[in-house]
Amino acid sequence: MNAARSLSPSPRTLEVESLDSFDRLVKAGVRSMQGWHAQSLDLRGRSAPLQAMDAQGAIFLGCTFDDGVEDTLRGRGALIFPKLASVPFNPYRGQLYSPQELYSGPAGGRYESTLDARIYQWSIRPGQRHRLDATLAAALHDHSVGDALDELTRSELCRGRPMVGVMGGHTARRGTPAFEEAAIAGRLLAASGRVVATGGGPGAMEAANMGAYLSELPDADFHAALAQLEAVPGFRPSVSAWARTAAAVVERYPDGTASLGVPTWYYGHEPPNFFATHIAKYFANAIREAVLLELCNGGVIFLPGSAGTLQEIFQDACENYYGASETITPMVLVGIEHWQRRYPAWPLLQSLAAGKAMADRIFLVETVEEALEVVSG
């Protein structure tokens, strides 16, 4: 899957994403690397098979070779994208992020020293978005993350299980009814066999990922974890304290249910939450939004939010408005007062859907329990 998730891999290409797969191909007697795409592999010690095979048409992205091998491969027709030493991330990474990786840094250090913060600071350097090397690195990174996300959707985690999005505001604070409602939504969805996907940030997004992660716990333990998080209600003024509180819950319950977060560095004020086990973090927010909504083949639940959630509602509505009837997925707005009066998205959504195939796939409900009934129907 590329960053835009609009192009499928050519049947004439072969993704070689692990040393095991490389070794299996060599053992099978493959003679040509035509169409190979090798990504972020340490190929030191494998000079002999690399030299023995035809390299014409092979592509190596951010791989490591024994001395001299890179030059000979290039001379024999391979295309090699070198490692970029000037960026704080791997543009050719072959897997999604984990919260532990994004929050990695000196033991006991502040959020500002973590990988996540260092990447964001890199992205907002003056003039960075106009530099060819920086924009190329970001684009390559987002392509690689999209490819890893595509692998996730084909994995055992997602196979045969619908993915349901939970969208909502980043301002919902721990210890509030809004946070608990979002957590219950994630818990109920995961317990019913669905994969929960969120924007991967704080607030309602964190709550939904947290509910999914702890979905197999007894109710008493689940509510105890909610109470534990209340000690640090939000990520301001300290992302470090906010993240550590969540990390403590994850450490206490290390085998939680997997869920997906799709955050972005475009919004630096939204750190990733610690409960999404698989994180597809993008530089390009527009791509991130489109990918997240496309993944949600089981529908989307929209909890109370503001500008960002409204954008997601009508981006999803646009897809359903123009889509074939077979592709239309449920849109469930939770909170009658919120979506009818405070931010009257529901009347506009009804008007938009009138006479369209999507008309019977939009819903306004009051509780997350009702929302689950809709997406389960």
Residue pairs with C-beta under 8 A, 6 or more apart in sequence:
1 146
1 147
1 148
1 149
1 150
1 151
1 153
2 143
2 146
2 147
3 139
3 142
3 143
3 145
3 146
3 282
3 284
3 287
3 291
4 146
4 287
4 290
4 291
5 146
5 149
5 150
5 290
5 291
5 294
9 15
10 35
12 35
13 35
13 36
13 37
14 35
14 36
14 37
15 37
15 39
15 147
16 22
16 25
16 36
16 37
16 38
16 39
16 41
17 38
17 39
17 40
17 41
17 94
17 151
18 41
18 94
19 41
19 42
19 43
19 46
22 38
22 41
22 43
22 46
23 46
26 46
26 49
26 53
30 53
31 52
31 53
31 54
32 53
32 54
32 56
33 53
33 54
33 55
33 56
33 57
33 58
33 78
34 54
34 56
34 57
34 58
35 57
35 58
36 57
36 58
36 59
37 59
37 61
38 58
38 59
38 60
38 61
38 63
39 61
39 62
39 63
39 92
39 94
39 144
39 147
40 61
40 62
40 63
40 90
40 92
40 93
40 94
40 144
41 60
41 63
41 64
42 63
42 64
43 50
43 63
43 64
43 65
43 66
43 69
44 64
44 65
44 66
45 66
46 66
47 65
47 66
47 69
50 65
50 69
50 73
51 69
51 72
54 76
54 77
55 73
55 76
55 77
55 78
56 76
56 77
56 78
57 77
57 78
58 73
58 77
58 78
58 79
59 78
59 79
59 80
59 81
60 73
60 78
60 79
60 80
60 81
61 81
61 91
61 92
61 140
61 144
62 81
62 82
62 83
62 84
62 90
62 91
62 92
63 80
64 83
65 73
70 80
73 80
74 80
81 92
81 140
83 92
84 91
84 133
84 137
86 133
87 122
87 134
87 137
88 115
88 118
88 119
88 122
89 115
89 119
89 122
89 137
89 141
90 141
90 144
91 137
91 138
91 140
91 141
91 144
92 140
92 144
93 141
93 144
93 145
93 148
94 144
94 147
94 148
95 148
96 145
96 148
96 149
96 152
96 278
96 279
96 280
97 272
97 278
97 279
97 280
97 281
98 277
98 278
98 279
99 247
99 250
99 272
99 273
99 274
99 275
99 276
99 277
99 279
101 115
102 114
102 115
102 116
102 272
102 279
102 281
103 111
103 114
103 115
103 116
103 243
103 247
103 274
104 114
104 115
105 113
105 114
105 115
106 113
109 240
110 240
111 117
111 238
111 239
111 240
111 243
111 271
112 121
116 271
116 272
116 281
117 239
119 265
120 265
120 268
122 128
122 134
123 129
123 134
123 138
123 265
123 283
124 268
125 134
128 134
129 135
138 283
138 284
139 283
139 284
141 283
142 282
142 283
142 284
142 287
145 280
145 281
145 282
146 280
146 287
146 291
148 280
149 262
149 280
149 291
149 295
152 158
152 260
152 278
152 280
153 163
153 295
157 195
157 258
157 278
158 195
161 193
161 194
161 195
162 194
162 195
162 297
162 298
162 299
162 375
163 194
163 195
163 196
163 197
163 260
163 295
163 296
163 297
163 298
164 189
164 194
164 195
164 196
164 197
164 296
164 298
164 299
164 300
164 301
164 375
165 197
165 198
165 292
165 293
165 295
165 296
165 299
165 300
165 301
166 182
166 185
166 186
166 189
166 196
166 197
166 198
166 204
166 205
166 208
166 300
166 301
166 303
167 198
167 199
167 204
167 205
167 300
167 301
167 302
167 303
167 305
167 309
167 312
167 313
168 178
168 182
168 203
168 204
168 205
168 207
168 208
168 302
168 303
168 304
168 305
168 309
169 178
169 203
169 204
169 303
169 304
169 305
169 306
169 308
169 309
170 199
170 201
170 202
170 203
170 204
170 205
170 270
170 308
171 203
171 234
171 306
172 178
172 179
172 182
172 203
172 204
172 207
172 303
173 179
173 203
173 233
173 234
174 207
174 226
174 229
174 230
174 232
174 233
174 234
175 226
175 229
175 230
175 233
176 233
178 204
178 303
178 304
179 203
179 204
179 206
179 207
179 226
180 207
180 226
181 207
181 303
181 334
181 367
181 368
182 203
182 204
182 205
182 207
182 208
182 211
182 303
182 368
183 207
183 208
183 210
183 211
183 222
183 226
184 211
184 368
184 369
185 207
185 208
185 211
185 301
185 303
185 334
185 368
185 371
185 372
186 196
186 198
186 207
186 208
186 209
186 210
186 211
186 212
186 213
186 215
186 259
187 211
187 212
187 214
187 215
187 222
188 211
188 215
188 368
188 369
188 372
189 196
189 208
189 211
189 212
189 301
189 372
189 375
190 196
190 211
190 212
190 213
190 215
190 257
190 259
191 215
191 216
192 372
192 376
194 298
194 375
195 258
195 259
195 260
196 208
196 209
196 211
196 212
196 259
196 260
197 259
197 260
197 261
197 262
197 292
197 295
197 296
198 204
198 205
198 208
198 209
198 259
198 260
198 261
198 262
198 276
199 205
199 261
199 262
199 263
199 270
199 288
199 292
199 308
200 209
200 260
200 261
200 262
200 263
200 272
200 273
200 276
200 279
200 280
200 281
201 261
201 263
201 267
201 270
201 271
201 272
201 273
202 234
202 235
202 242
202 270
202 271
202 273
204 303
204 304
204 305
205 261
205 263
205 273
206 246
206 273
206 274
206 275
208 259
209 259
209 261
209 273
209 275
209 276
210 225
210 226
210 229
210 246
210 249
210 273
210 275
211 222
212 256
212 257
212 258
212 259
212 275
213 250
213 253
213 256
213 257
213 259
213 275
213 277
214 221
214 222
214 225
214 249
214 253
214 256
214 257
215 256
215 257
216 256
216 257
217 225
217 253
221 253
225 249
225 252
225 253
228 245
228 248
228 249
229 245
229 246
229 249
231 245
232 238
232 241
232 242
232 244
232 245
234 242
235 242
235 243
235 271
239 271
242 271
243 271
243 274
246 273
246 274
246 275
247 274
249 274
249 275
250 256
250 274
250 275
256 275
256 277
257 277
258 277
258 278
259 275
259 276
259 277
259 278
260 276
260 277
260 278
260 279
260 280
260 295
261 272
261 273
261 276
261 278
261 279
261 280
261 281
262 279
262 280
262 281
262 282
262 288
262 291
262 292
262 295
263 270
263 272
263 279
263 281
263 282
263 288
264 270
264 281
264 282
264 283
264 284
264 285
264 288
265 281
265 282
265 283
266 282
266 283
266 284
266 285
266 288
267 285
272 279
272 281
280 288
280 291
282 288
282 291
289 311
289 312
289 315
290 315
293 300
293 312
293 315
293 316
293 319
294 319
296 329
297 329
298 329
298 330
298 375
299 329
299 330
299 331
299 332
299 374
299 375
300 312
300 316
300 329
300 330
300 331
300 332
301 332
301 334
301 368
301 371
301 375
302 309
302 312
302 313
302 331
302 332
302 333
302 334
302 339
303 309
303 334
303 335
303 368
304 334
304 335
304 338
304 339
306 343
310 343
310 345
313 331
313 333
313 345
313 349
314 345
314 349
316 329
316 331
317 331
317 349
317 352
317 353
317 358
317 362
319 327
320 327
320 328
320 329
320 331
320 353
320 356
320 358
320 361
321 352
321 353
321 356
321 358
323 358
325 357
328 357
328 358
328 361
329 361
330 361
330 362
330 363
330 374
330 375
331 349
331 358
331 361
331 362
331 363
332 363
332 364
332 365
332 371
332 374
332 375
333 339
333 345
333 346
333 349
333 362
333 363
333 364
333 365
334 365
334 366
334 367
334 368
334 370
334 371
335 366
336 346
336 364
336 365
336 366
339 345
339 346
339 364
340 346
340 347
340 364
346 364
349 362
350 362
353 359
353 361
353 362
363 371
363 374
365 371
365 374
